[in-house]
Amino acid sequence: MKSFAKLLLIGTVAVMAIAVSAAPSEAAKKKRMPKEACSDAALCSANCNSATCQVNFCGYDHKWYPSLITPFCVTGNCPPKC
């Protein structure tokens, strides 16, 4: 039983060492990645004139697309500009 406990302790220490060494490399990958154009489920307004603006939404690929449900908004009640 004592040998099993020692083996378990050694395994735990090894897993922790691997996790601690992998954390800095993950942070470096995030720094190198370009910033996303938009975040999921975000809305913005574009092509505004004196009365209305076109509403865009953020797609799963982090690109802006025209909104299909509410394609226009009245100026003053619109989401932030793109």
Secondary structure, 3 states (H helix, E strand, C coil): CHHHHHHHHHHHHHHHHHHHHHHHHHHHHHHHCCCCCCCCCCEEEECCCCCEEEEEEECCCCCEEECCCCCEEECCCCCCEC
